[in-house]
Amino acid sequence: MLLRLKTVLKTLILPPAGPLLLAIVGVFLMKRRPRLGRACVMVGLGSLWLLGTPLVSDAITRRSEYYPPLDLHAAASAQAIVILGGGGQRGFAPEYGGPAAEPYLLERLSYGAYVAGKTGLPVLVTGFEIEAAAMRATLQRNFGIEPRWIDAKAYDTFENARNSVQLLKADGVQRIVLVTRASHMRRSVAEFKAAGVEVVPAPVGMLGVRELNVMTFLPNPDALLRACTSLNELLGEPMRVFLAEAHLRRQ
């Protein structure tokens, strides 16, 4: 219950809901506090516009991408590949007749399958209930890979790390290749190291070079999504540190 409440609160605070709520509050303040009301509306809607532009979104995304691309030579000493969930899934995809990963999760699975093909390492998938089932089904169906370990009880990154390391250490695994979104990698590496394994980061979805043109200044849904995801990670890392230092982590 507390985990779901955390998710709801985070969704209400972060964009796009946070700026929209600020603008709505501004509308209600117009009669009693017109200056404050107008300021709230302008800040709320203005921040949404800016976050939706590739110029601002790219700047935020670069701040959140902490690790370089995977060097396959560094993966040679690893014993397993761990692919994190968190990118979305469908419980039933009519075209496949079963569960399937949606684009962001599929991107992680595709890269994890690529690394597995290059290294021959076994794969662990970790997610929450149907998400883990969709990850397994997609790897089997689309890439011909059967995960050796499946964690279907991880609701967040902390549980991804804790549950995965328990499964891996039972088989003597001490060093892993970790596959997740580039903006999510810093927090993920910290959680897995804290759980007790060595980590070789394998970030996916890294920001490429973009030419500056008129479209760079116009908002679009993809840029807004990347900005929101990156802000979540930039704020999530200091929160992780605070919870760890205050000994408030779940046991």
Secondary structure, DSSP 8 states (H G I E B T S, - for coil): -HHHHHHHHHHHHSTTHHHHHHHHHHHHHTTT-HHHHHHHHHHHHHHHHHHTSHHHHHHHHHHH--S----TTGGGG--EEEEE--S-EEEEETTTTEEEE-HHHHHHHHHHHHHHHHH---EEEE-BTHHHHHHHHHHHHHH----SEEE-B--SHHHHHHHHHHHHHTTT--EEEEEEEGGGHHHHHHHHHHHT-EEEEEEES-------SGGGGS--HHHHHHHHHHHHHHHHHHHHHHHHHTT-S--
